[in-house]
Amino acid sequence: MEQKRFRNVVYPPSEDSFLIESCIDCHVGERVLDMGTGSGILAKKAASLGGKVTAVDINPEAVAAAKAIGIEAIQSDLFENVSGMFNLIIFNPPYLPENPSDMESMQWASGATNATIRRFLSGAKEHLLPKGRILILVSSLTDFEKLPELKAYGKKKVAGEKLFFEKLDVWELKVI
Ligand SMILES: C[S@@+](CC[C@H](N)C(=O)[O-])C[C@H]1O[C@@H](n2cnc3c(N)ncnc32)[C@H](O)[C@@H]1O
């Protein structure tokens, strides 16, 4: 019922969502931040494993969708309204290298220079507890490994899947 109400303005769970969802491995009591929560699918998985989850989205409809399934959620442009530190930060970002023009296109467009992903990488390290991790989904359409902000992190690929016109990978990042 709730899915139906929000479906036109909130990113529907898709192949990318399912791939990163399969990598979520938090433990009971760990603090988890789900950045860009959309429908809340990743927040829900982390909560089902016992994580203490906070969901964030810039889109108020996504915040409402996450709250509707019982997830604590706040509206924020990335970390702007986020306080606190986390064991795990999850992000299935908007990753197509196009400039977003409205709230709907912000679901998939990261800016011609991957601005959203780069701002995320700059901000995330300030919100990681010691030994904290990031799980981020990356498309082969993004020049992810060349981003200068990545130099602050050690990285390990934890999953990958080939789709029609791109390859999707999930990376685990830790502050060096
Ligand atoms: C590809 S969707 C992923 C949604 C969901 N996590 C999933 O896996 O199905 C990207 C999400 O990031 C959100 N988003 C885009 N730019 C953002 C920003 N600057 N700050 C917070 N959320 C943002 C979008 O509104 C959208 O819900």
The ligand as an SDF file (V2000), in Angstrom:
LIG
                    3D

 27 29  0  0  0  0  0  0  0  0999 V2000
   19.8710    5.4250   -6.7660 C   0  0  0  0  0  0  0  0  0  0  0  0
   18.7500    6.0420   -5.5270 S   0  0  0  0  0  0  0  0  0  0  0  0
   18.9540    4.7710   -4.2640 C   0  0  0  0  0  0  0  0  0  0  0  0
   17.7440    4.5830   -3.3870 C   0  0  0  0  0  0  0  0  0  0  0  0
   17.8330    3.3890   -2.4140 C   0  0  0  0  0  0  0  0  0  0  0  0
   18.9130    3.5440   -1.4630 N   0  0  0  0  0  0  0  0  0  0  0  0
   17.9830    2.0890   -3.1490 C   0  0  0  0  0  0  0  0  0  0  0  0
   19.0550    1.4810   -3.1010 O   0  0  0  0  0  0  0  0  0  0  0  0
   17.0140    1.6720   -3.8130 O   0  0  0  0  0  0  0  0  0  0  0  0
   19.6460    7.4540   -4.8800 C   0  0  0  0  0  0  0  0  0  0  0  0
   18.9450    8.1690   -3.7310 C   0  0  0  0  0  0  0  0  0  0  0  0
   19.8170    9.2320   -3.2850 O   0  0  0  0  0  0  0  0  0  0  0  0
   19.0330   10.3750   -3.0080 C   0  0  0  0  0  0  0  0  0  0  0  0
   19.8900   11.5690   -3.1230 N   0  0  0  0  0  0  0  0  0  0  0  0
   20.3450   12.1600   -4.2620 C   0  0  0  0  0  0  0  0  0  0  0  0
   21.1200   13.2300   -3.9630 N   0  0  0  0  0  0  0  0  0  0  0  0
   21.1620   13.3010   -2.6060 C   0  0  0  0  0  0  0  0  0  0  0  0
   21.7940   14.1890   -1.6840 C   0  0  0  0  0  0  0  0  0  0  0  0
   22.5350   15.2210   -2.1190 N   0  0  0  0  0  0  0  0  0  0  0  0
   21.6220   13.9960   -0.3610 N   0  0  0  0  0  0  0  0  0  0  0  0
   20.8470   12.9460    0.0970 C   0  0  0  0  0  0  0  0  0  0  0  0
   20.2120   12.0720   -0.7370 N   0  0  0  0  0  0  0  0  0  0  0  0
   20.3780   12.2370   -2.0610 C   0  0  0  0  0  0  0  0  0  0  0  0
   17.9080   10.3280   -4.0490 C   0  0  0  0  0  0  0  0  0  0  0  0
   16.7980   11.1080   -3.6600 O   0  0  0  0  0  0  0  0  0  0  0  0
   17.6300    8.8180   -4.0940 C   0  0  0  0  0  0  0  0  0  0  0  0
   16.6430    8.4550   -3.1400 O   0  0  0  0  0  0  0  0  0  0  0  0
  1  2  1  0
  2  3  1  0
  2 10  1  0
  3  4  1  0
  4  5  1  0
  5  6  1  0
  5  7  1  0
  7  8  2  0
  7  9  1  0
 10 11  1  0
 11 12  1  0
 11 26  1  0
 12 13  1  0
 13 14  1  0
 13 24  1  0
 14 15  1  0
 14 23  1  0
 15 16  2  0
 16 17  1  0
 17 18  1  0
 17 23  2  0
 18 19  1  0
 18 20  2  0
 20 21  1  0
 21 22  2  0
 22 23  1  0
 24 25  1  0
 24 26  1  0
 26 27  1  0
M  CHG  2   2   1   9  -1
M  END
$$$$
